[in-house]
Amino acid sequence: MKIRALGILSGASGDREKGEEFVVDKEYGAGLIARGYAEEVTEVAAEKATKPAKAD
């Protein structure tokens, strides 16, 4: 699970700065989110936004 720190975090995931994105196991991430320390990062397919235009 990819999450973003909502504040400075220090613990099992290491030292993280506010806004830093990092990957943790699902259970640990869910606990941080439930306590308001992090939010889940959802990846949007970048390919859709950057498709090249068709040549005429």
N, CA, C, O and CB atoms as a CASP TS submission, in Angstrom:
PFRMAT TS
TARGET T0000
AUTHOR 0000-0000-0000
METHOD Language model
MODEL 1
PARENT N/A
ATOM      1  N   MET     1       0.849  -1.167   0.000  1.00  0.00           N
ATOM      2  CA  MET     1       0.000   0.000   0.000  1.00  0.00           C
ATOM      3  C   MET     1       0.898   1.236   0.000  1.00  0.00           C
ATOM      4  O   MET     1       1.867   1.309   0.756  1.00  0.00           O
ATOM      5  CB  MET     1      -0.968  -0.005   1.222  1.00  0.00           C
ATOM      6  N   LYS     2       0.573   2.189  -0.841  1.00  0.00           N
ATOM      7  CA  LYS     2       1.342   3.432  -0.885  1.00  0.00           C
ATOM      8  C   LYS     2       0.573   4.495  -0.106  1.00  0.00           C
ATOM      9  O   LYS     2      -0.618   4.711  -0.329  1.00  0.00           O
ATOM     10  CB  LYS     2       1.602   3.892  -2.364  1.00  0.00           C
ATOM     11  N   ILE     3       1.283   5.157   0.819  1.00  0.00           N
ATOM     12  CA  ILE     3       0.652   6.180   1.643  1.00  0.00           C
ATOM     13  C   ILE     3       1.483   7.462   1.628  1.00  0.00           C
ATOM     14  O   ILE     3       2.648   7.462   1.232  1.00  0.00           O
ATOM     15  CB  ILE     3       0.470   5.674   3.086  1.00  0.00           C
ATOM     16  N   ARG     4       0.851   8.561   2.072  1.00  0.00           N
ATOM     17  CA  ARG     4       1.519   9.861   2.179  1.00  0.00           C
ATOM     18  C   ARG     4       1.405  10.316   3.630  1.00  0.00           C
ATOM     19  O   ARG     4       0.313  10.327   4.198  1.00  0.00           O
ATOM     20  CB  ARG     4       0.891  10.925   1.191  1.00  0.00           C
ATOM     21  N   ALA     5       2.530  10.690   4.225  1.00  0.00           N
ATOM     22  CA  ALA     5       2.550  11.159   5.609  1.00  0.00           C
ATOM     23  C   ALA     5       1.851  12.513   5.709  1.00  0.00           C
ATOM     24  O   ALA     5       2.115  13.411   4.909  1.00  0.00           O
ATOM     25  CB  ALA     5       4.002  11.257   6.133  1.00  0.00           C
ATOM     26  N   LEU     6       0.965  12.658   6.686  1.00  0.00           N
ATOM     27  CA  LEU     6       0.268  13.922   6.904  1.00  0.00           C
ATOM     28  C   LEU     6       1.011  14.804   7.900  1.00  0.00           C
ATOM     29  O   LEU     6       0.625  15.949   8.134  1.00  0.00           O
ATOM     30  CB  LEU     6      -1.151  13.664   7.394  1.00  0.00           C
ATOM     31  N   GLY     7       2.059  14.276   8.473  1.00  0.00           N
ATOM     32  CA  GLY     7       2.918  14.999   9.407  1.00  0.00           C
ATOM     33  C   GLY     7       4.218  14.234   9.505  1.00  0.00           C
ATOM     34  O   GLY     7       4.410  13.240   8.805  1.00  0.00           O
ATOM     35  N   ILE     8       5.107  14.683  10.362  1.00  0.00           N
ATOM     36  CA  ILE     8       6.369  13.977  10.555  1.00  0.00           C
ATOM     37  C   ILE     8       6.086  12.661  11.269  1.00  0.00           C
ATOM     38  O   ILE     8       5.414  12.645  12.300  1.00  0.00           O
ATOM     39  CB  ILE     8       7.385  14.843  11.363  1.00  0.00           C
ATOM     40  N   LEU     9       6.597  11.559  10.725  1.00  0.00           N
ATOM     41  CA  LEU     9       6.407  10.234  11.312  1.00  0.00           C
ATOM     42  C   LEU     9       7.758   9.637  11.673  1.00  0.00           C
ATOM     43  O   LEU     9       8.742   9.810  10.955  1.00  0.00           O
ATOM     44  CB  LEU     9       5.645   9.303  10.341  1.00  0.00           C
ATOM     45  N   SER    10       7.788   8.937  12.787  1.00  0.00           N
ATOM     46  CA  SER    10       8.983   8.207  13.189  1.00  0.00           C
ATOM     47  C   SER    10       8.518   6.921  13.842  1.00  0.00           C
ATOM     48  O   SER    10       7.779   6.954  14.826  1.00  0.00           O
ATOM     49  CB  SER    10       9.889   9.052  14.157  1.00  0.00           C
ATOM     50  N   GLY    11       8.943   5.791  13.305  1.00  0.00           N
ATOM     51  CA  GLY    11       8.506   4.517  13.859  1.00  0.00           C
ATOM     52  C   GLY    11       8.985   3.364  13.012  1.00  0.00           C
ATOM     53  O   GLY    11      10.075   3.403  12.441  1.00  0.00           O
ATOM     54  N   ALA    12       8.153   2.330  12.934  1.00  0.00           N
ATOM     55  CA  ALA    12       8.515   1.111  12.217  1.00  0.00           C
ATOM     56  C   ALA    12       8.792   1.373  10.736  1.00  0.00           C
ATOM     57  O   ALA    12       9.537   0.626  10.101  1.00  0.00           O
ATOM     58  CB  ALA    12       7.409   0.079  12.359  1.00  0.00           C
ATOM     59  N   SER    13       8.200   2.417  10.192  1.00  0.00           N
ATOM     60  CA  SER    13       8.419   2.733   8.777  1.00  0.00           C
ATOM     61  C   SER    13       9.630   3.640   8.565  1.00  0.00           C
ATOM     62  O   SER    13       9.930   4.025   7.435  1.00  0.00           O
ATOM     63  CB  SER    13       7.180   3.393   8.195  1.00  0.00           C
ATOM     64  N   GLY    14      10.317   3.978   9.642  1.00  0.00           N
ATOM     65  CA  GLY    14      11.471   4.876   9.552  1.00  0.00           C
ATOM     66  C   GLY    14      11.048   6.308   9.824  1.00  0.00           C
ATOM     67  O   GLY    14       9.922   6.554  10.257  1.00  0.00           O
ATOM     68  N   ASP    15      11.933   7.243   9.574  1.00  0.00           N
ATOM     69  CA  ASP    15      11.627   8.662   9.747  1.00  0.00           C
ATOM     70  C   ASP    15      11.100   9.209   8.427  1.00  0.00           C
ATOM     71  O   ASP    15      11.760   9.106   7.393  1.00  0.00           O
ATOM     72  CB  ASP    15      12.885   9.462  10.221  1.00  0.00           C
ATOM     73  N   ARG    16       9.909   9.789   8.473  1.00  0.00           N
ATOM     74  CA  ARG    16       9.264  10.301   7.257  1.00  0.00           C
ATOM     75  C   ARG    16       8.860  11.755   7.468  1.00  0.00           C
ATOM     76  O   ARG    16       8.401  12.135   8.545  1.00  0.00           O
ATOM     77  CB  ARG    16       8.024   9.442   6.879  1.00  0.00           C
ATOM     78  N   GLU    17       9.034  12.548   6.440  1.00  0.00           N
ATOM     79  CA  GLU    17       8.656  13.959   6.473  1.00  0.00           C
ATOM     80  C   GLU    17       7.216  14.128   6.002  1.00  0.00           C
ATOM     81  O   GLU    17       6.687  13.273   5.291  1.00  0.00           O
ATOM     82  CB  GLU    17       9.611  14.801   5.601  1.00  0.00           C
ATOM     83  N   LYS    18       6.583  15.231   6.398  1.00  0.00           N
ATOM     84  CA  LYS    18       5.233  15.541   5.955  1.00  0.00           C
ATOM     85  C   LYS    18       5.205  15.585   4.431  1.00  0.00           C
ATOM     86  O   LYS    18       6.053  16.227   3.812  1.00  0.00           O
ATOM     87  CB  LYS    18       4.745  16.886   6.556  1.00  0.00           C
ATOM     88  N   GLY    19       4.234  14.905   3.825  1.00  0.00           N
ATOM     89  CA  GLY    19       4.086  14.877   2.377  1.00  0.00           C
ATOM     90  C   GLY    19       4.860  13.779   1.682  1.00  0.00           C
ATOM     91  O   GLY    19       4.667  13.550   0.488  1.00  0.00           O
ATOM     92  N   GLU    20       5.740  13.090   2.412  1.00  0.00           N
ATOM     93  CA  GLU    20       6.538  12.021   1.810  1.00  0.00           C
ATOM     94  C   GLU    20       5.650  10.817   1.508  1.00  0.00           C
ATOM     95  O   GLU    20       4.824  10.427   2.333  1.00  0.00           O
ATOM     96  CB  GLU    20       7.705  11.613   2.744  1.00  0.00           C
ATOM     97  N   GLU    21       5.821  10.233   0.330  1.00  0.00           N
ATOM     98  CA  GLU    21       5.080   9.036  -0.066  1.00  0.00           C
ATOM     99  C   GLU    21       5.986   7.826   0.069  1.00  0.00           C
ATOM    100  O   GLU    21       7.160   7.871  -0.300  1.00  0.00           O
ATOM    101  CB  GLU    21       4.542   9.162  -1.518  1.00  0.00           C
ATOM    102  N   PHE    22       5.428   6.736   0.604  1.00  0.00           N
ATOM    103  CA  PHE    22       6.209   5.522   0.793  1.00  0.00           C
ATOM    104  C   PHE    22       5.288   4.317   0.834  1.00  0.00           C
ATOM    105  O   PHE    22       4.075   4.450   1.002  1.00  0.00           O
ATOM    106  CB  PHE    22       7.047   5.604   2.077  1.00  0.00           C
ATOM    107  N   VAL    23       5.878   3.136   0.680  1.00  0.00           N
ATOM    108  CA  VAL    23       5.115   1.891   0.616  1.00  0.00           C
ATOM    109  C   VAL    23       5.262   1.137   1.930  1.00  0.00           C
ATOM    110  O   VAL    23       6.366   0.982   2.452  1.00  0.00           O
ATOM    111  CB  VAL    23       5.583   1.013  -0.572  1.00  0.00           C
ATOM    112  N   VAL    24       4.126   0.666   2.460  1.00  0.00           N
ATOM    113  CA  VAL    24       4.094  -0.141   3.684  1.00  0.00           C
ATOM    114  C   VAL    24       3.139  -1.303   3.457  1.00  0.00           C
ATOM    115  O   VAL    24       2.392  -1.319   2.478  1.00  0.00           O
ATOM    116  CB  VAL    24       3.656   0.715   4.928  1.00  0.00           C
ATOM    117  N   ASP    25       3.164  -2.284   4.370  1.00  0.00           N
ATOM    118  CA  ASP    25       2.197  -3.373   4.209  1.00  0.00           C
ATOM    119  C   ASP    25       0.794  -2.841   4.519  1.00  0.00           C
ATOM    120  O   ASP    25       0.635  -1.833   5.209  1.00  0.00           O
ATOM    121  CB  ASP    25       2.554  -4.587   5.140  1.00  0.00           C
ATOM    122  N   LYS    26      -0.196  -3.526   4.006  1.00  0.00           N
ATOM    123  CA  LYS    26      -1.581  -3.052   4.051  1.00  0.00           C
ATOM    124  C   LYS    26      -2.091  -2.819   5.475  1.00  0.00           C
ATOM    125  O   LYS    26      -2.738  -1.807   5.743  1.00  0.00           O
ATOM    126  CB  LYS    26      -2.478  -4.043   3.354  1.00  0.00           C
ATOM    127  N   GLU    27      -1.806  -3.747   6.384  1.00  0.00           N
ATOM    128  CA  GLU    27      -2.269  -3.610   7.771  1.00  0.00           C
ATOM    129  C   GLU    27      -1.678  -2.387   8.455  1.00  0.00           C
ATOM    130  O   GLU    27      -2.392  -1.618   9.099  1.00  0.00           O
ATOM    131  CB  GLU    27      -1.918  -4.856   8.568  1.00  0.00           C
ATOM    132  N   TYR    28      -0.368  -2.212   8.312  1.00  0.00           N
ATOM    133  CA  TYR    28       0.320  -1.083   8.941  1.00  0.00           C
ATOM    134  C   TYR    28      -0.190   0.241   8.367  1.00  0.00           C
ATOM    135  O   TYR    28      -0.438   1.193   9.107  1.00  0.00           O
ATOM    136  CB  TYR    28       1.850  -1.201   8.742  1.00  0.00           C
ATOM    137  N   GLY    29      -0.343   0.291   7.047  1.00  0.00           N
ATOM    138  CA  GLY    29      -0.850   1.496   6.399  1.00  0.00           C
ATOM    139  C   GLY    29      -2.263   1.829   6.837  1.00  0.00           C
ATOM    140  O   GLY    29      -2.583   2.994   7.073  1.00  0.00           O
ATOM    141  N   ALA    30      -3.112   0.818   6.946  1.00  0.00           N
ATOM    142  CA  ALA    30      -4.488   1.038   7.382  1.00  0.00           C
ATOM    143  C   ALA    30      -4.525   1.609   8.796  1.00  0.00           C
ATOM    144  O   ALA    30      -5.362   2.458   9.101  1.00  0.00           O
ATOM    145  CB  ALA    30      -5.287  -0.270   7.317  1.00  0.00           C
ATOM    146  N   GLY    31      -3.621   1.145   9.661  1.00  0.00           N
ATOM    147  CA  GLY    31      -3.550   1.665  11.026  1.00  0.00           C
ATOM    148  C   GLY    31      -3.138   3.129  11.052  1.00  0.00           C
ATOM    149  O   GLY    31      -3.711   3.920  11.802  1.00  0.00           O
ATOM    150  N   LEU    32      -2.150   3.498  10.241  1.00  0.00           N
ATOM    151  CA  LEU    32      -1.715   4.900  10.177  1.00  0.00           C
ATOM    152  C   LEU    32      -2.832   5.796   9.640  1.00  0.00           C
ATOM    153  O   LEU    32      -3.033   6.910  10.123  1.00  0.00           O
ATOM    154  CB  LEU    32      -0.459   5.035   9.293  1.00  0.00           C
ATOM    155  N   ILE    33      -3.548   5.301   8.643  1.00  0.00           N
ATOM    156  CA  ILE    33      -4.654   6.061   8.067  1.00  0.00           C
ATOM    157  C   ILE    33      -5.777   6.222   9.093  1.00  0.00           C
ATOM    158  O   ILE    33      -6.327   7.313   9.242  1.00  0.00           O
ATOM    159  CB  ILE    33      -5.184   5.368   6.791  1.00  0.00           C
ATOM    160  N   ALA    34      -6.119   5.145   9.798  1.00  0.00           N
ATOM    161  CA  ALA    34      -7.189   5.183  10.798  1.00  0.00           C
ATOM    162  C   ALA    34      -6.889   6.174  11.918  1.00  0.00           C
ATOM    163  O   ALA    34      -7.800   6.799  12.460  1.00  0.00           O
ATOM    164  CB  ALA    34      -7.407   3.795  11.385  1.00  0.00           C
ATOM    165  N   ARG    35      -5.606   6.318  12.265  1.00  0.00           N
ATOM    166  CA  ARG    35      -5.224   7.244  13.337  1.00  0.00           C
ATOM    167  C   ARG    35      -4.966   8.663  12.830  1.00  0.00           C
ATOM    168  O   ARG    35      -4.635   9.553  13.614  1.00  0.00           O
ATOM    169  CB  ARG    35      -3.986   6.727  14.044  1.00  0.00           C
ATOM    170  N   GLY    36      -5.115   8.873  11.529  1.00  0.00           N
ATOM    171  CA  GLY    36      -4.966  10.206  10.962  1.00  0.00           C
ATOM    172  C   GLY    36      -3.539  10.646  10.703  1.00  0.00           C
ATOM    173  O   GLY    36      -3.278  11.838  10.541  1.00  0.00           O
ATOM    174  N   TYR    37      -2.603   9.692  10.662  1.00  0.00           N
ATOM    175  CA  TYR    37      -1.198  10.021  10.426  1.00  0.00           C
ATOM    176  C   TYR    37      -0.813   9.997   8.952  1.00  0.00           C
ATOM    177  O   TYR    37       0.232  10.524   8.570  1.00  0.00           O
ATOM    178  CB  TYR    37      -0.321   9.066  11.183  1.00  0.00           C
ATOM    179  N   ALA    38      -1.660   9.381   8.122  1.00  0.00           N
ATOM    180  CA  ALA    38      -1.325   9.232   6.708  1.00  0.00           C
ATOM    181  C   ALA    38      -2.601   9.122   5.890  1.00  0.00           C
ATOM    182  O   ALA    38      -3.692   8.926   6.426  1.00  0.00           O
ATOM    183  CB  ALA    38      -0.425   7.995   6.479  1.00  0.00           C
ATOM    184  N   GLU    39      -2.436   9.254   4.571  1.00  0.00           N
ATOM    185  CA  GLU    39      -3.544   9.039   3.648  1.00  0.00           C
ATOM    186  C   GLU    39      -3.061   8.122   2.540  1.00  0.00           C
ATOM    187  O   GLU    39      -1.880   8.115   2.194  1.00  0.00           O
ATOM    188  CB  GLU    39      -4.081  10.388   3.070  1.00  0.00           C
ATOM    189  N   GLU    40      -3.990   7.345   1.985  1.00  0.00           N
ATOM    190  CA  GLU    40      -3.605   6.427   0.912  1.00  0.00           C
ATOM    191  C   GLU    40      -3.375   7.199  -0.376  1.00  0.00           C
ATOM    192  O   GLU    40      -4.092   8.152  -0.682  1.00  0.00           O
ATOM    193  CB  GLU    40      -4.683   5.343   0.704  1.00  0.00           C
ATOM    194  N   VAL    41      -2.372   6.778  -1.122  1.00  0.00           N
ATOM    195  CA  VAL    41      -2.069   7.377  -2.420  1.00  0.00           C
ATOM    196  C   VAL    41      -2.610   6.436  -3.478  1.00  0.00           C
ATOM    197  O   VAL    41      -2.228   5.267  -3.535  1.00  0.00           O
ATOM    198  CB  VAL    41      -0.524   7.630  -2.608  1.00  0.00           C
ATOM    199  N   THR    42      -3.491   6.944  -4.309  1.00  0.00           N
ATOM    200  CA  THR    42      -4.026   6.134  -5.403  1.00  0.00           C
ATOM    201  C   THR    42      -3.385   6.608  -6.691  1.00  0.00           C
ATOM    202  O   THR    42      -3.401   7.797  -7.009  1.00  0.00           O
ATOM    203  CB  THR    42      -5.585   6.229  -5.482  1.00  0.00           C
ATOM    204  N   GLU    43      -2.828   5.674  -7.422  1.00  0.00           N
ATOM    205  CA  GLU    43      -2.144   5.985  -8.674  1.00  0.00           C
ATOM    206  C   GLU    43      -3.158   6.032  -9.808  1.00  0.00           C
ATOM    207  O   GLU    43      -3.960   5.114  -9.972  1.00  0.00           O
ATOM    208  CB  GLU    43      -1.037   4.945  -8.974  1.00  0.00           C
ATOM    209  N   VAL    44      -3.117   7.094 -10.581  1.00  0.00           N
ATOM    210  CA  VAL    44      -3.959   7.211 -11.770  1.00  0.00           C
ATOM    211  C   VAL    44      -3.079   6.872 -12.960  1.00  0.00           C
ATOM    212  O   VAL    44      -1.936   7.321 -13.050  1.00  0.00           O
ATOM    213  CB  VAL    44      -4.597   8.654 -11.907  1.00  0.00           C
ATOM    214  N   ALA    45      -3.608   6.096 -13.849  1.00  0.00           N
ATOM    215  CA  ALA    45      -2.816   5.680 -15.013  1.00  0.00           C
ATOM    216  C   ALA    45      -2.340   6.904 -15.779  1.00  0.00           C
ATOM    217  O   ALA    45      -3.143   7.622 -16.374  1.00  0.00           O
ATOM    218  CB  ALA    45      -3.640   4.751 -15.941  1.00  0.00           C
ATOM    219  N   ALA    46      -1.059   7.136 -15.765  1.00  0.00           N
ATOM    220  CA  ALA    46      -0.478   8.298 -16.432  1.00  0.00           C
ATOM    221  C   ALA    46      -0.567   8.175 -17.946  1.00  0.00           C
ATOM    222  O   ALA    46      -0.549   9.181 -18.655  1.00  0.00           O
ATOM    223  CB  ALA    46       0.975   8.477 -16.011  1.00  0.00           C
ATOM    224  N   GLU    47      -0.662   6.953 -18.440  1.00  0.00           N
ATOM    225  CA  GLU    47      -0.724   6.737 -19.885  1.00  0.00           C
ATOM    226  C   GLU    47      -1.936   7.420 -20.504  1.00  0.00           C
ATOM    227  O   GLU    47      -1.841   7.955 -21.608  1.00  0.00           O
ATOM    228  CB  GLU    47      -0.756   5.246 -20.193  1.00  0.00           C
ATOM    229  N   LYS    48      -3.065   7.411 -19.819  1.00  0.00           N
ATOM    230  CA  LYS    48      -4.277   8.019 -20.355  1.00  0.00           C
ATOM    231  C   LYS    48      -4.091   9.519 -20.539  1.00  0.00           C
ATOM    232  O   LYS    48      -4.560  10.081 -21.529  1.00  0.00           O
ATOM    233  CB  LYS    48      -5.470   7.741 -19.434  1.00  0.00           C
ATOM    234  N   ALA    49      -3.425  10.162 -19.617  1.00  0.00           N
ATOM    235  CA  ALA    49      -3.238  11.608 -19.678  1.00  0.00           C
ATOM    236  C   ALA    49      -2.164  12.015 -20.680  1.00  0.00           C
ATOM    237  O   ALA    49      -2.166  13.152 -21.153  1.00  0.00           O
ATOM    238  CB  ALA    49      -2.881  12.137 -18.310  1.00  0.00           C
ATOM    239  N   THR    50      -1.258  11.118 -21.010  1.00  0.00           N
ATOM    240  CA  THR    50      -0.138  11.493 -21.879  1.00  0.00           C
ATOM    241  C   THR    50      -0.135  10.767 -23.220  1.00  0.00           C
ATOM    242  O   THR    50       0.913  10.652 -23.856  1.00  0.00           O
ATOM    243  CB  THR    50       1.157  11.225 -21.174  1.00  0.00           C
ATOM    244  N   LYS    51      -1.286  10.279 -23.655  1.00  0.00           N
ATOM    245  CA  LYS    51      -1.347   9.612 -24.959  1.00  0.00           C
ATOM    246  C   LYS    51      -1.030  10.621 -26.055  1.00  0.00           C
ATOM    247  O   LYS    51      -1.566  11.729 -26.049  1.00  0.00           O
ATOM    248  CB  LYS    51      -2.746   8.967 -25.195  1.00  0.00           C
ATOM    249  N   PRO    52      -0.178  10.254 -26.980  1.00  0.00           N
ATOM    250  CA  PRO    52       0.129  11.181 -28.084  1.00  0.00           C
ATOM    251  C   PRO    52      -1.085  11.362 -28.995  1.00  0.00           C
ATOM    252  O   PRO    52      -1.887  10.445 -29.171  1.00  0.00           O
ATOM    253  CB  PRO    52       1.335  10.666 -28.906  1.00  0.00           C
ATOM    254  N   ALA    53      -1.201  12.538 -29.558  1.00  0.00           N
ATOM    255  CA  ALA    53      -2.311  12.817 -30.476  1.00  0.00           C
ATOM    256  C   ALA    53      -2.098  12.045 -31.775  1.00  0.00           C
ATOM    257  O   ALA    53      -0.965  11.800 -32.190  1.00  0.00           O
ATOM    258  CB  ALA    53      -2.432  14.346 -30.760  1.00  0.00           C
ATOM    259  N   LYS    54      -3.207  11.667 -32.408  1.00  0.00           N
ATOM    260  CA  LYS    54      -3.119  10.948 -33.682  1.00  0.00           C
ATOM    261  C   LYS    54      -2.687  11.912 -34.783  1.00  0.00           C
ATOM    262  O   LYS    54      -3.165  13.045 -34.856  1.00  0.00           O
ATOM    263  CB  LYS    54      -4.480  10.282 -34.040  1.00  0.00           C
ATOM    264  N   ALA    55      -1.793  11.455 -35.623  1.00  0.00           N
ATOM    265  CA  ALA    55      -1.355  12.270 -36.762  1.00  0.00           C
ATOM    266  C   ALA    55      -2.392  12.185 -37.868  1.00  0.00           C
ATOM    267  O   ALA    55      -2.922  11.109 -38.146  1.00  0.00           O
ATOM    268  CB  ALA    55       0.036  11.809 -37.282  1.00  0.00           C
ATOM    269  N   ASP    56      -2.682  13.307 -38.497  1.00  0.00           N
ATOM    270  CA  ASP    56      -3.669  13.326 -39.595  1.00  0.00           C
ATOM    271  C   ASP    56      -3.034  12.984 -40.908  1.00  0.00           C
ATOM    272  O   ASP    56      -3.714  12.953 -41.933  1.00  0.00           O
ATOM    273  CB  ASP    56      -4.340  14.682 -39.699  1.00  0.00           C
TER
END
